[in-house]
Every structure is written in structure tokens, then in C-alpha cells.
Amino acid sequence: MPRRPRTLLLPLLPVLVTIFAASGLSASETAVGDGDGDGGQVYIVYLGHLPSPDLTSGSEDGGISAVEFAHHDLLNQVLDDSSSASDRILRSYKRSLNGFAARLTEQEAHELSRMDGVVSVFPSRTYEPLTTRSWDFLGFPQTSMAELPLEGEVIVGMLDTGIWPDSPSFSDDGFGPPPSRWKGVCQNFTCNNKIIGARAYRNGSTDGVSPLDDEGHGSHTASTVAGRVVGNVSFGGLAAGVARGAVPGARLAVYKVCWNGGGCASVDMLAAFDDAIADGVDVISFSIGSTEPVPYFRSAQAIGSFHAMRRGVLTSAAAGNSGLTGGHVCNVAPWMLSVAASSIDRRFVDQIVLGNGETIVGASINTFPTLTNATLAFPAGGSCEPDNLTGDSYIGKIVLCLPPKNNSHHPNDGSGPLSAGAAGVVIVSRAPDVAFVLPLPGLTVTHDQFDQIMAYVNSTSNPVATIDRTETTGNPQAPVVASFSSPGPNLITPGILKPDISAPGVDIIASWSMLSSPTGNPNDNRKVLYNIISGTSMACPHASGAAAYVKSFHRDWSPAMIMSALITTATPMHTPGNSNATALKYGAGQLSPAKANDPGLVYDASESDYMTMLCEQGYNATQLALVTGSNTTVCAATGGSGSGGDLNYPTMAARVEPGKNFTVSFPRTVTNVGGATDAYDLKKVVDGVVADGDIAVDVSPSRLEFSDRNQKVSFTVTVSGVAPAAEGQVYSAAVVWYNSEHEVRSPVVVYSV
């Protein structure tokens, strides 16, 4: 979030161009740590599956467990200085997965990576954290009284910036005690029957840190998932209505892994996964990411979500906010749901009226009084960094801000003009579809609009303008995928379509922390209970809440079944508003939670299916045996060339060579979760036609018949033809199985590189 020099998670911020520092999506490839002390940098040593639970508990007098002892013994084998493993290890992962985080030199990390029993060793990277109307827009009604007890059995784990427990969204009025299976705790925090668990982690430690949200992002995402129904909510009169989460009766477990100004460290994220799984959560919501994906077993979130999947827990993750800066969807493991951001049918617009009467309409969340006839000021070079706005020449004026330079460490969020005493601000944005909360009267405009303003400024000796308050308008083209949302293709497994799905992530109102202003600017003295922000961080909890909703009805469904239900019931987004985007940007389409509860058919996948896919990706049987604790996986000698297209996934994707003939087949199996004797016919829908290419989609058989619930039936989709000659072109279609009750839609995407 672009409010401070360094912000968190995957919300979008008004650092509006170039590296989108505002969206805070860059993951540092440098290990966490500043080099002080033994070992210097923090690495994660991943050892795979957890040994017998008997080995994971410590002695009553504070001694270490057998697993921790094994971690110390392993590390001591590579230490050749005077230090010991107990000096170096920051955290042992021992509840749901096996591994540890330690300060290591590069040589020590290399030596450990070559030892028997080690799956991977990788630096602990620092990631960034990437509503009233949104659920109504999705056609998702408020929870009925009859369904509240079902939701009360569902526990959603939030890996984020913590939570503000005093928000009305987190009241436990009318709630009974937590489910008896719950094993979580509340550390340095007072829980209730709504927030039933709270932990915090910083640099591998839990000592003296609080899960209290001092930033706002975690409260926003948590209330989007499971906030209570709260009436008369607005942001200064904007977005007025009823605030609610998808599952207001569900419980929340909070795992604070992101810190204001400090980002989100891999060492802490993996610790949170380790605890959340063992504590007993049903769904994990993860609004954290980077500009690019990382190989699975060098990624804390891919490792953590894999072990969550093994325990029946689905992880829903943000796709990333780097769509305007050349990045790609970041959370791409096939066992986690990756969520793109899209708009809803509401926009917030503001306007600046120039002294010559010309009106420029931009975007803003501006609830300040109208600023009338203020002088326009263009600083040297258009830079609005604090060092460029010294003196008193900007006091009381509207400052005109160009995008920051590529090497700038200051967000273009209005903080510089505010510090300089400006009365207002106009900021160039590459994301005209997003409205930002600014710390003073202002709005964002496009480059072309900015040029119009500058033409007026240069035409007169006394340029003045008026900035009005924000107004709410409709957005009839919605849903439109957000400009900032990170696109595919999947750079790790090209045969798996990512992102999976889109959900509301533009201008979303939800709960906030009273310890932070709505902009995060320390000079912004406003306090709000509900704030409006954007990002795939906001889209992710919509999908997390929908997953929790499905889980409340189908406790025995696997994570893959729940993912399938959400993906195959999505509303197609091949609409005029998305004419410049494809399924590589928005996935299967817009989330439709009301339909996902009864999908008719699902594509299921087990741990062994993922192991087979990983074999095809080049992982060997020895590595995978460490991950699973089983020696049953046998990998064929594929040389790591597999695309992942054979995995029983609810979508199908293929990367092909431009201008070449190709044939690719996708074997699939669906499980009947509808009527016992249901039958489904086939229809093929072409979303887009490539200009130069003749592509055919064949499906065999063309009818599916069932004689029992949970029966499985297989079919094969074959796509063939001549690939588009130009790189980057996409052919998309859909295989749809339908009857009078259900439509099960699976996108098929062929793209050239």
C-alpha cells in the first residue's frame, strides 16, 4: 500500500506508475537480515513431511522436542565457527511440516542443500501485502438464520497484518463457544467467540509481539471474509450501506505476519502456515505476493499451502498487483486458489474545474470540503518527493505531480504535497479504473488529462482550479478485470491456468484499524472504522469467504473439490468491457458464490496427483518422498519437460510455438456431486477467435451419464490446429457440461510465447 515508504500485502496504492511501489508487490531476493551476528542472513531449510507426532512435543521443563533436536543436529554438521545451532536457529517448523529457519552464510546454506533429507534451502524473502456493495454485486444474499450454525463450524485463518478487534464487524454477540476441535491460542491478545485465535510473528520470533492491526489491511480482508452484518456503514458518506462478509457466522483465526514498514518475511509466513494448519483452520486467506512466482519448494506460501492441502485446508491467495509493470501472477501452485481483481458496478469519480471553465474528470475517494480557486503549482520536473517541495512556495496551492522516477523510494500518494502545506493535489495514474484515498483534497488523472491541465497552466499567469468532493456513479460494464491485476501465463507450470478466478478488488469498503489513518500517512489525522481500498488483496478474501461458504455445507470436500466448485461456476468475462484482456488475466471469470454450493460436477485431485505433476516438472522421487513421507512416488524420466496439463484441473491451458502445428490432449475426470442419476450433455463455447489460426476442440465422449453420487467419469479434451503466428496471442474456449440443473464450465486456453 503506497501510503508509507514501505507498505504491506497486496492492496493497490497510489504510487501510481513506474514500479508501482504503491502496490507493494516486490519480493526481495535478498535473504532477510542485515548481516549482523552469526550467519548474517536468514534461510529456510525445508525438510518435507513431519515425523511422528510423538517426536514434536518438548519436555515439560522447557526442553526441546526430538524434531528440534534433529534440526540442531543437522545444522551443527555444517557449522565450522564457534557458534552453535542454538545460536543460529530462529524458528523450528514442527506442527504441520518439517523444517527450520536459521541465520546462515551462503556457504553453509549450500552445504545444507546437498545433505540427505533436505528438500530445499532458500533465503527468507520479504513480500508485501498485496464490503458493502461487492457481495450484492455478486448476487450473494445475506446468510439466513438457518445457515448461521453451519458457518459457526468453519474457521478461516487470516495471514495478514493482524486485526482490530473493536470493529463492529468482529462482534461475537450471539456466538457460542468455538468448535471443540479448535487447538489455537491467543497470544498477547484478548479473543472472543468470533476471533478465536490470534498469533503474531516477527523475524522468526513470537516474543513480545501483538496481533493487533496497526495498519488496517488485515482488518479489511478479515471483515470481507467473515465480518458481521453492520448497517449504516460508509466512508464519509461514500459507499453507504450494509457491510458484511461472505460468512458472517464463521470464526476467525488471525496470524500476523506483515508489519508496517517491514513487509512480510517468508520465515514468518511459513511459521503461520505451520500453526494455522495444526490449530484447525478450514480455509487460509493469503493476500500477500510478489511481482513474479517462485519455484514451489523455494516458496514459503507454496510449501505452506501444500501441507495445508494435505490436511484438507484450502489456501486462497492474491494473484498480485503487478499488471501495469510487466509482472506475472505470483501465487501459482495448483493446490492453491489464485484470485485476480475485478470491478463492481460502482465507481468513485472526482473532478477538477480549471480557471478557464474546463472540467477534468478523474478518480478519487475525496470527502474533504470543496477546494475553491486554489493556485495550481507545478514543481521542478513534476516531482512531488518531499526533497523537491521545500520552502513555503506550495502552501495553500494545488500541486501537480508526475509519476516518480524508477529509482524513487517515495510513493506518489500525496504525502509530499501534504508535508509541504499544499491545499490539494493532482496525481498522474496509470490505473484510471481505481480511486485512491488521498490525505488532502485531490484526484488522479491520466497522462493525457494531465497534459490538458498543463496546457492551461502554461497559458496564463494565474492558473487556478477547484477540486470538488467525490461522487458515486454506476459502472455498467462491470465486472472488468483491474488494470493492476497480475496476468498469466503461469511461469512455473504453463499447463495450469493462473489466475484461477476473478473477484471484486476495486474500491472495496471494509473494516479498518483505528490505529491507522485511511491513508497510512502519519500526518493524516483522520480515523475511520471502514475504509475503501483496492488490490488483489481485496479480491482474495472474497474467494476465501466463498470457499468457507462452500465448506460450511460440504465438510468432507477436498480443497480441490472446493476450488473446482468456485472455478466451474464462475460467470464468463468475455464481455466488451474486457475486450483488451483474456483468460490469462481474469481466469475462469467472475466469482459466483451462490452457485458454487451446488456445482453438479467437480474435478478432484489428491496429493498423489500433485506428486505426479511435480514428477513431470522435474522433481525426483527422493525429493518427493521427503515431502510426503512416502516412498510410493515413482517418477518417470521426463527430464522436467511436463507442462502440468495432465493434472485433473478444472481449467485447461497449453503453451504452443507460434505458427506451428500442434495437438494437445487433456485427460479429465469429474465426480458427480449432484443427483444420483444425472446426465450431462456437451457444448463448446468459443470466447475469442484468433486472426490467423485454425484451432479445433474435440471432446470424447460427448455425453456423461451417472448412476450414483460420487461416481467418477472420465473424458478427454483434444485441442489441435495451427498456433497463432504472433507471440502473445491467446485462443480461448470453454468445455461446458450441462443439464437442466447445472452448467459446469471449464475454460480451455491456448497461448503462444
C-alpha positions in Angstrom: 0.0 0.0 0.0 1.6 3.2 -1.1 1.0 5.2 1.9 4.4 4.9 3.5 7.8 4.5 2.1 7.3 0.8 2.6 3.9 -0.9 3.0 2.3 -4.2 3.2 0.4 -7.0 1.4 -1.4 -6.9 -1.8 -3.6 -3.8 -1.8 -3.1 -1.3 -4.5 -1.6 2.0 -3.5 -1.3 5.3 -5.2 2.3 5.0 -6.1 0.9 5.3 -9.5 3.3 4.4 -12.2 6.7 3.0 -13.0 7.4 0.3 -10.4 4.0 0.6 -8.8 5.7 0.8 -5.5 2.3 1.7 -4.3 1.1 -1.8 -4.8 4.0 -3.1 -2.8 4.3 -6.3 -4.7 8.1 -6.8 -4.9 9.6 -9.7 -3.1 13.2 -9.1 -2.3 15.5 -11.9 -3.5 17.9 -11.0 -0.7 17.6 -13.0 2.4 16.1 -11.3 5.4 18.7 -9.9 7.8 21.3 -7.2 7.8 24.4 -9.3 8.2 24.8 -8.6 11.9 25.6 -11.5 14.2 26.5 -15.1 13.4 25.5 -16.3 9.9 24.0 -12.9 8.9 21.1 -13.8 6.6 18.0 -15.9 7.3 17.4 -19.0 5.2 14.6 -21.6 5.4 15.7 -25.2 5.4 12.7 -27.3 4.2 12.8 -30.9 5.2 9.3 -32.0 4.0 6.8 -34.0 5.9 6.5 -34.0 9.7 7.7 -37.1 11.5 5.6 -38.9 14.1 3.6 -36.5 16.3 5.3 -38.2 19.3 8.5 -36.5 18.3 7.2 -33.0 18.1 6.4 -32.2 21.7 9.1 -30.7 24.1 9.7 -31.8 27.7 7.7 -30.3 30.5 10.7 -28.4 31.8 11.2 -26.4 28.6 13.5 -28.8 26.7 13.4 -29.1 23.0 11.4 -31.8 21.1 13.0 -34.6 19.2 12.3 -32.8 15.9 14.0 -29.6 17.2 17.0 -31.7 18.4 17.2 -33.2 14.9 17.2 -29.7 13.4 20.0 -28.6 15.7 22.0 -31.8 14.9 21.6 -31.2 11.2 22.8 -27.6 11.4 25.7 -28.3 13.7 27.1 -30.6 11.0 27.9 -27.6 8.7 28.9 -25.0 11.3 32.7 -24.6 11.4 32.9 -21.5 13.6 32.4 -21.0 17.3 28.7 -20.7 17.1 26.1 -23.5 17.7 22.8 -24.3 16.1 21.0 -22.9 19.2 22.6 -19.5 18.4 21.5 -19.7 14.7 18.1 -21.2 14.6 15.3 -18.7 14.7 12.3 -21.0 14.3 11.6 -24.7 14.1 8.6 -25.7 12.0 7.3 -28.8 13.8 3.4 -28.8 13.9 2.3 -29.3 10.3 5.5 -29.5 8.3 9.2 -30.1 9.0 12.0 -27.5 8.7 13.7 -24.6 10.3 14.8 -21.0 9.8 18.3 -20.1 10.7 21.0 -17.4 10.1 23.5 -18.9 7.6 26.3 -17.9 5.4 25.9 -18.6 1.7 28.4 -21.5 2.0 26.6 -23.0 4.9 23.3 -22.8 3.0 24.9 -24.5 0.0 26.3 -27.3 2.2 22.9 -27.9 3.8 21.2 -28.1 0.5 23.4 -31.0 -0.5 22.7 -33.1 2.6 20.5 -36.1 2.7 17.0 -35.4 4.0 16.9 -31.8 2.8 14.3 -30.8 0.2 15.4 -27.2 -0.3 17.3 -24.3 1.2 16.3 -20.8 0.2 16.5 -17.2 1.5 13.7 -15.8 3.6 12.3 -13.2 1.2 10.3 -10.1 2.2 6.9 -9.9 0.5 4.3 -7.2 0.6 0.7 -7.4 1.4 -0.9 -7.0 -1.9 -17.7 -4.6 1.5 -21.0 -3.1 1.3 -21.7 -3.4 -2.4 -19.5 -6.2 -3.6 -21.4 -9.2 -2.2 -24.7 -7.8 -3.6 -23.0 -7.3 -7.0 -22.0 -11.0 -6.9 -25.7 -11.9 -6.3 -24.8 -13.4 -3.0 -27.6 -12.9 -0.4 -27.1 -12.3 3.3 -26.8 -15.5 5.4 -30.1 -16.9 6.5 -30.6 -17.6 10.2 -30.8 -21.3 9.4 -27.3 -21.3 7.9 -25.5 -19.4 10.7 -24.9 -22.6 12.8 -23.2 -24.2 9.8 -21.0 -21.2 9.3 -20.1 -21.3 13.0 -18.3 -24.6 12.5 -16.0 -23.0 9.8 -12.7 -21.4 10.9 -10.9 -19.1 8.5 -7.2 -18.4 9.1 -6.0 -14.9 8.1 -2.3 -14.4 7.3 -2.1 -10.6 7.2 -1.3 -7.5 9.3 -3.4 -8.6 12.3 -6.9 -7.4 13.3 -8.7 -4.5 15.0 -11.0 -6.4 17.4 -13.1 -3.4 18.4 -14.7 -3.1 15.0 -18.4 -3.9 14.9 -17.6 -6.4 12.2 -15.9 -8.7 14.7 -18.5 -8.6 17.5 -19.3 -12.0 19.0 -22.9 -11.2 20.1 -25.0 -14.3 19.9 -22.0 -16.6 19.2 -21.5 -19.8 21.1 -18.1 -21.2 22.1 -15.5 -22.2 19.4 -15.7 -25.6 17.8 -14.4 -28.3 20.1 -11.7 -29.3 17.6 -10.1 -25.9 17.8 -6.5 -26.0 19.2 -5.4 -22.4 18.6 -4.4 -19.8 21.2 -4.5 -16.1 21.7 -1.1 -14.5 22.3 -0.8 -11.0 23.7 -4.4 -10.5 22.6 -7.9 -10.9 24.1 -10.1 -13.1 21.8 -13.8 -13.6 21.8 -16.1 -16.2 20.2 -15.7 -14.5 16.8 -11.9 -14.0 16.8 -11.0 -17.4 18.4 -7.2 -17.3 17.8 -4.5 -14.7 17.4 -0.8 -15.1 16.9 2.0 -12.8 15.7 5.4 -13.5 14.3 8.3 -11.2 13.6 11.7 -12.2 12.2 11.1 -15.8 13.4 10.0 -14.9 16.9 6.7 -14.6 18.7 8.1 -12.9 21.8 6.5 -9.6 22.8 4.6 -9.0 19.5 0.9 -8.4 19.3 -1.6 -9.5 16.6 -3.3 -6.1 16.9 -3.6 -4.5 13.5 -1.8 -1.1 13.3 -2.1 -0.8 9.6 -5.7 -1.7 8.6 -5.1 -4.2 5.8 -5.7 -7.3 7.9 -8.9 -5.9 9.4 -10.1 -5.1 5.9 -9.5 -8.6 4.5 -10.9 -10.3 7.6 -14.2 -8.5 7.5 -14.5 -9.2 3.8 -14.3 -12.9 4.6 -16.4 -13.1 7.7 -17.5 -9.7 9.0 -20.7 -9.5 10.9 -23.7 -7.6 9.2 -23.2 -3.9 10.2 -25.7 -1.3 9.0 -25.2 2.4 8.2 -21.6 2.0 7.1 -19.8 4.5 4.8 -16.6 6.3 4.2 -17.5 9.9 4.8 -20.9 9.3 3.2 -19.4 7.3 0.3 -20.3 3.6 -0.3 -23.1 3.9 2.2 -24.9 0.7 3.1 -24.6 -2.6 5.0 -21.2 -4.0 5.5 -20.9 -7.8 5.7 -18.6 -10.7 4.9 -19.4 -13.8 2.9 -19.8 -15.9 6.1 -20.7 -13.6 9.0 -21.3 -16.6 11.2 -17.8 -18.1 10.7 -14.9 -17.8 13.1 -11.6 -16.0 12.5 -8.1 -17.0 13.5 -5.5 -14.3 13.0 -1.9 -14.8 12.2 0.0 -11.5 11.9 3.0 -11.9 9.6 3.2 -8.5 8.0 4.4 -5.4 9.7 4.0 -1.7 9.0 7.2 -0.7 7.2 8.7 -4.2 7.4 6.8 -6.3 4.9 6.1 -10.0 5.3 9.0 -12.3 5.8 9.0 -15.9 4.5 10.2 -17.2 7.8 7.1 -15.8 9.5 4.7 -16.8 6.8 5.8 -20.4 7.0 5.5 -20.3 10.8 1.9 -19.1 10.4 1.0 -21.9 8.0 2.6 -24.4 10.4 0.5 -23.2 13.3 -2.7 -22.5 11.4 -2.9 -26.0 10.0 -2.3 -27.6 13.3 -4.7 -25.2 15.1 -7.5 -26.5 13.0 -8.5 -23.8 10.4 -10.6 -24.8 7.4 -9.6 -22.1 4.9 -6.5 -19.9 4.8 -6.7 -16.4 3.2 -3.4 -15.1 2.0 -3.3 -11.6 0.5 0.4 -11.5 0.1 2.6 -11.7 -3.0 5.4 -10.6 -5.3 5.9 -9.5 -8.9 6.9 -13.0 -10.1 6.3 -16.5 -9.0 9.0 -18.6 -7.2 9.6 -22.4 -7.8 7.3 -24.3 -5.5 9.8 -25.6 -2.9 11.6 -22.3 -2.7 8.3 -20.5 -1.8 7.1 -20.4 1.8 3.5 -20.0 0.6 3.7 -22.9 -1.9 5.2 -25.1 0.8 2.7 -24.0 3.5 -0.3 -24.3 1.2 0.8 -27.8 0.1 0.9 -29.0 3.7 -2.5 -27.3 4.2 -3.9 -29.2 1.3 -2.6 -32.5 2.8 -4.7 -31.7 5.9 -7.8 -30.7 3.9 -7.3 -27.0 4.2 -7.7 -24.7 1.1 -5.5 -21.7 0.6 -7.0 -18.8 -1.3 -4.3 -16.3 -2.4 -4.0 -12.9 -4.2 -2.8 -13.1 -7.8 -0.6 -10.0 -7.5 -0.8 -6.3 -8.4 2.0 -6.0 -11.0 -0.2 -5.9 -14.1 0.9 -2.4 -15.1 4.6 -3.1 -14.6 5.3 -6.3 -16.5 5.0 -8.7 -13.7 3.1 -12.0 -13.7 0.6 -13.9 -11.4 2.7 -14.8 -8.4 0.8 -17.5 -6.3 0.6 -20.2 -8.9 0.8 -23.6 -7.1 -2.1 -25.8 -8.4 -3.1 -26.7 -4.8 -3.9 -23.0 -4.0 -6.6 -20.8 -5.5 -5.2 -17.7 -7.2 -7.5 -14.7 -7.4 -7.4 -11.8 -9.8 -9.1 -8.4 -9.1 -12.1 -7.0 -11.0 -14.5 -4.1 -10.7 -18.1 -3.9 -9.3 -20.9 -1.8 -10.6 -19.9 1.3 -8.7 -17.2 3.9 -9.3 -16.0 6.9 -7.4 -15.2 10.0 -9.6 -13.9 13.4 -8.8 -13.4 16.5 -11.0 -11.1 19.5 -11.2 -12.6 22.6 -12.8 -9.9 24.8 -14.3 -10.0 28.6 -14.2 -10.9 28.6 -17.9 -14.0 26.6 -17.2 -12.6 23.3 -18.5 -13.6 20.3 -16.4 -11.3 17.2 -16.0 -13.0 14.1 -14.5 -10.7 11.7 -12.6 -10.9 9.3 -9.8 -10.6 9.8 -6.0 -12.0 9.0 -2.6 -12.2 12.6 -1.6 -14.6 13.6 1.3 -12.9 16.9 2.1 -14.8 20.1 1.5 -14.7 21.6 -2.0 -11.4 23.4 -2.6 -12.2 26.6 -4.5 -10.0 28.6 -6.8 -6.7 27.5 -5.4 -3.5 28.3 -7.4 -2.0 25.4 -9.4 1.7 24.8 -8.9 4.0 22.5 -10.9 7.2 21.7 -9.0 10.5 21.3 -10.8 10.4 18.2 -13.0 7.0 17.4 -11.7 8.5 15.5 -8.8 6.4 15.5 -5.6 9.1 13.9 -3.4 9.5 15.8 -0.1 13.0 17.0 -1.0 11.6 18.7 -4.1 8.9 20.5 -2.2 10.9 22.6 0.3 10.2 26.1 1.4 6.8 27.7 1.6 6.0 28.2 -2.1 3.4 25.4 -2.1 1.4 26.4 0.9 -2.3 26.6 0.0 -1.8 25.5 -3.6 -2.8 22.5 -5.7 0.4 20.7 -6.5 0.6 18.8 -9.9 2.5 15.6 -9.6 4.1 13.5 -12.4 4.9 9.8 -11.8 8.0 9.2 -9.6 11.3 8.2 -11.2 12.2 4.5 -11.4 14.7 4.8 -8.5 12.4 6.7 -6.3 11.8 5.4 -2.8 8.8 7.7 -2.1 5.3 6.8 -3.0 3.4 9.3 -5.1 0.4 9.3 -2.7 0.1 13.0 -1.8 2.3 12.7 1.3 4.9 15.1 -0.2 2.4 17.9 -1.0 0.7 17.4 2.4 4.0 17.9 4.2 4.7 21.0 2.1 1.4 22.6 3.2 -0.4 22.2 -0.1 -4.1 22.5 -0.2 -4.7 19.9 -2.9 -3.0 17.5 -5.3 -3.4 16.1 -8.8 -1.5 12.9 -9.5 -0.9 11.0 -12.7 -2.1 7.4 -12.6 -1.7 4.5 -14.9 -4.7 2.9 -13.2 -7.7 5.1 -14.1 -10.1 2.3 -13.0 -9.0 2.8 -9.4 -9.9 5.5 -6.9 -7.5 6.2 -4.1 -7.9 7.8 -0.7 -5.6 10.7 -0.5 -4.5 12.7 2.6 -5.7 16.0 1.2 -8.2 17.1 -1.5 -7.2 15.7 -4.8 -7.7 13.2 -7.6 -5.8 11.0 -10.0 -5.9 11.6 -13.8 -4.4 10.1 -16.9 -1.3 11.4 -18.7 -3.5 12.9 -21.4 -5.6 14.7 -18.8 -2.6 16.0 -17.0 -1.3 17.4 -20.3 -4.7 19.3 -20.6 -4.1 20.8 -17.2 -0.6 21.8 -18.0 -1.7 23.4 -21.3 -4.0 25.6 -19.2 -1.2 26.3 -16.6 1.1 27.4 -19.4 -1.5 29.7 -20.9 -2.0 32.0 -18.0 0.0 33.9 -15.3 -2.6 33.0 -12.7 -3.7 29.3 -13.1 -6.3 28.4 -10.6 -8.7 25.4 -10.1 -11.5 24.0 -8.0 -11.5 20.4 -6.7 -14.9 19.0 -5.9 -15.9 16.3 -3.5 -16.1 12.7 -4.8 -19.4 11.5 -6.3 -20.6 7.9 -6.8 -21.5 6.7 -10.3 -22.5 3.4 -11.9 -20.2 1.1 -13.8 -22.4 -0.8 -16.2 -19.5 -2.7 -17.9 -18.6 -4.4 -14.7 -17.1 -6.8 -14.0 -13.9 -5.6 -15.7 -10.6 -7.1 -14.7 -8.5 -4.5 -12.9 -5.6 -2.9 -14.8 -3.2 -3.6 -12.0 -4.1 -7.3 -11.5 -1.2 -9.5 -12.4 -1.7 -11.6 -15.6 -0.7 -15.1 -16.6 0.7 -17.1 -18.1 1.9 -19.4 -15.2 5.7 -19.2 -15.4 6.2 -22.3 -13.2 3.6 -24.7 -14.6 2.5 -23.5 -18.0 -0.3 -26.1 -18.4 -2.1 -24.8 -15.3 -4.2 -21.7 -15.9 -3.5 -18.9 -13.4 -5.1 -16.8 -12.1 -8.0 -19.2 -11.4 -10.8 -16.7 -11.0 -11.6 -13.0 -10.5 -13.4 -11.4 -7.6 -14.2 -7.8 -6.6 -11.0 -6.0 -5.8 -11.6 -2.4 -6.9 -12.8 0.3 -4.5 -13.9 -2.1 -1.8 -15.1 -0.8 1.6 -14.5 -2.9 4.7 -13.3 -2.7 8.3 -10.2 -0.7 9.2 -7.9 -0.2 12.2 -8.3 2.9 14.4 -4.5 2.8 14.9 -4.0 3.9 11.3 -5.4 6.7 9.2 -7.2 5.7 6.0 -4.1 6.6 4.0 -1.5 5.4 6.5 0.1 8.8 6.4 1.3 9.9 9.8 0.2 13.5 9.0 -3.3 12.4 8.1 -5.2 12.7 11.4 -8.4 11.1 10.2 -9.6 7.9 11.9 -12.2 5.6 10.3 -13.9 2.3 11.1 -14.3 1.4 7.5 -12.0 2.3 4.6 -12.1 2.0 0.7 -9.0 0.4 -0.9 -8.2 -1.7 -4.0 -6.0 -4.6 -4.8 -5.9 -8.4 -5.4 -5.6 -8.3 -1.6 -9.3 -7.3 -1.6 -10.2 -9.9 -4.3 -8.6 -12.8 -2.4 -10.9 -12.6 0.7 -14.0 -12.6 -1.5 -12.9 -16.0 -2.8 -11.8 -17.1 0.7 -15.2 -16.3 2.0 -16.9 -18.1 -0.8 -14.7 -21.1 -0.1 -15.7 -21.0 3.5 -19.3 -20.8 2.5 -19.0 -24.0 0.3 -17.1 -25.7 3.2 -19.9 -25.0 5.6 -22.2 -27.2 3.5 -19.6 -29.8 2.4 -17.3 -30.5 5.3 -15.9 -33.6 3.6 -14.9 -31.9 0.3 -11.3 -31.7 -0.5 -9.6 -28.4 -1.3 -9.5 -29.4 -5.0 -13.3 -30.0 -5.0 -14.0 -26.6 -3.4 -11.6 -24.9 -5.9 -13.4 -26.7 -8.7 -16.8 -25.6 -7.5 -15.7 -22.0 -7.4 -14.0 -22.1 -10.8 -16.5 -24.1 -12.9 -19.5 -21.9 -11.7 -17.8 -18.6 -12.4 -19.5 -16.1 -14.6 -17.7 -15.7 -18.0 -16.0 -12.4 -18.5 -15.5 -12.4 -22.3 -17.5 -9.1 -22.5 -17.0 -5.8 -24.2 -15.6 -4.3 -21.1 -12.8 -6.9 -21.1 -12.0 -6.7 -24.8 -8.4 -5.9 -24.0 -8.0 -8.9 -21.7 -8.1 -12.7 -21.9 -8.5 -15.7 -19.5 -4.8 -15.2 -18.8 -5.8 -12.1 -17.0 -9.1 -13.0 -15.4 -9.1 -16.8 -15.2 -12.3 -18.7 -15.4 -14.3 -15.5 -14.8 -16.1 -13.7 -12.0 -16.7 -15.5 -8.7 -20.3 -16.6 -8.3 -20.5 -17.9 -4.7 -24.3 -18.7 -4.7 -23.8 -21.2 -7.5 -20.7 -22.8 -6.0 -22.6 -24.6 -3.3 -24.2 -26.9 -5.9 -21.8 -27.2 -8.8 -23.2 -30.6 -10.1 -19.7 -32.0 -11.0 -16.3 -31.3 -9.6 -12.7 -32.0 -10.6 -11.0 -33.6 -7.7 -7.2 -34.1 -7.2 -5.3 -35.8 -4.4 -1.8 -35.5 -3.0 -0.7 -38.3 -5.3 -2.0 -36.4 -8.4 0.1 -33.4 -7.4 3.1 -35.6 -6.9 2.7 -37.0 -10.4 2.6 -33.4 -11.7 5.7 -32.5 -9.8 7.5 -35.5 -11.2 6.7 -34.2 -14.7 8.1 -30.8 -13.6 11.5 -32.4 -12.9 11.3 -33.1 -9.2 12.7 -36.6 -8.3 11.2 -39.4 -6.3 13.7 -38.9 -3.5 12.7 -35.2 -3.0 9.0 -36.0 -3.1 9.4 -38.9 -0.6 10.8 -36.3 1.9 7.8 -34.0 1.2 5.2 -36.7 1.6 6.8 -39.2 4.0 6.0 -42.0 1.5 8.2 -43.9 -0.9 5.4 -44.8 -3.2 6.0 -42.0 -5.7 7.9 -43.2 -8.8 8.9 -40.5 -11.3 9.4 -41.4 -14.9 12.4 -39.9 -16.7 10.6 -37.0 -18.3 13.5 -34.6 -17.9 11.3 -32.0 -16.3 9.5 -31.1 -19.6 6.0 -31.7 -18.3 3.5 -28.8 -18.6 1.1 -29.9 -15.9 -1.7 -30.3 -18.4 -2.5 -33.8 -17.3 -3.4 -32.8 -13.8 -7.1 -33.2 -13.1 -7.6 -29.4 -13.0 -10.9 -27.6 -13.7 -9.3 -25.5 -16.4 -7.0 -26.4 -19.3 -4.1 -24.5 -20.7 -1.3 -25.1 -23.3 1.7 -23.1 -24.3 2.4 -23.6 -28.0 5.0 -22.4 -30.5 3.9 -19.5 -32.7 2.8 -20.5 -36.2 3.4 -24.2 -35.6 1.0 -27.2 -35.9 0.1 -28.6 -32.5 -2.1 -31.2 -30.8 -2.5 -31.3 -27.1 -4.8 -33.6 -25.0 -6.2 -33.0 -21.6 -7.5 -36.2 -19.8 -10.0 -35.2 -17.1 -12.3 -36.9 -14.6 -15.3 -35.4 -13.0 -17.1 -36.5 -9.8 -20.8 -36.4 -9.6 -22.0 -34.3 -6.6 -25.4 -33.7 -8.0 -28.3 -36.1 -8.5 -27.5 -39.8 -8.4 -28.7 -40.4 -12.0 -27.8 -37.1 -13.6 -26.6 -37.0 -17.1 -24.7 -34.1 -18.9 -24.5 -33.1 -22.5 -21.7 -31.1 -24.0 -21.5 -27.7 -25.6 -18.3 -25.9 -26.7 -18.2 -22.2 -26.4 -15.6 -20.1 -28.2 -14.7 -16.9 -26.3 -12.3 -15.4 -28.8 -11.2 -16.2 -32.4 -7.6 -15.7 -33.4 -6.9 -13.8 -36.6 -4.5 -16.3 -38.0 -5.1 -19.8 -37.0 -7.5 -22.7 -37.3 -8.0 -24.4 -34.0 -10.4 -27.3 -33.2 -11.6 -28.5 -29.8 -12.8 -32.1 -29.6 -14.3 -33.8 -26.6 -14.8 -37.6 -26.2 -17.3 -38.8 -25.0 -19.8 -36.0 -25.7 -22.2 -37.1 -23.0 -21.6 -38.1 -19.4 -24.0 -40.4 -17.6 -24.0 -41.3 -13.9 -25.8 -43.9 -11.8 -24.7 -42.8 -8.3 -23.5 -39.8 -6.3 -19.7 -39.5 -6.0 -19.3 -41.7 -9.2 -16.4 -40.6 -11.4 -16.5 -40.5 -15.2 -13.6 -39.6 -17.5 -13.3 -37.7 -20.8 -10.6 -36.3 -22.9 -10.3 -32.8 -24.5 -8.1 -32.6 -27.6 -7.1 -29.2 -29.0 -5.3 -29.1 -32.4 -4.5 -26.8 -35.2 -2.1 -24.1 -36.1 -0.9 -21.8 -33.4 -1.3 -18.0 -33.9 1.7 -16.7 -35.7 2.2 -13.7 -33.4 3.7 -14.2 -29.9 1.3 -13.4 -27.1 -1.9 -14.2 -28.9 -4.4 -16.2 -27.0 -7.2 -18.6 -28.1 -9.8 -19.3 -25.5 -12.8 -21.6 -25.5 -14.8 -23.5 -22.9 -16.0 -27.0 -22.4 -19.4 -26.9 -20.8 -21.2 -29.9 -19.4 -24.9 -29.1 -18.8 -28.3 -30.4 -17.9 -31.5 -28.7 -16.7 -30.0 -28.0 -13.2 -26.3 -27.3 -13.7 -23.7 -25.8 -16.1 -20.1 -26.9 -15.4 -17.8 -24.6 -17.4 -14.1 -25.4 -17.9 -12.1 -22.8 -19.9 -9.6 -24.0 -22.5 -6.7 -21.6 -23.2 -4.0 -22.0 -25.9 -1.4 -19.3 -25.9 1.8 -18.7 -27.9 5.1 -17.5 -26.5 
